Amino acid sequence: MKKLKHIGIDSWNRPVYEDESGRLWKDVNLGRSVASLYSALNNKFDGEPDIPIKSDFEIMKMEE
């Protein structure tokens, strides 16, 4: 299971998360309802959403 921490909001208002390996993930649902995560193209903070996440994930709370 990937553990993700929130690292900010990109220029399209998509929440951006980072996993333990440094891979960036974007929520194309813009933080509404259930997260729909896609990798960030070229692992760039403002990169386009690319490939959907295929593993289970957990979004960590700020204090974790």
Buried (B, 14 or more C-beta within 10 A) or exposed (E): EBEBEBEEBBEEEBBBBBBEEEBBBBBEEBEEEEBBBBBBBEEEBEBBBBEEBEEEBEBEEEEE
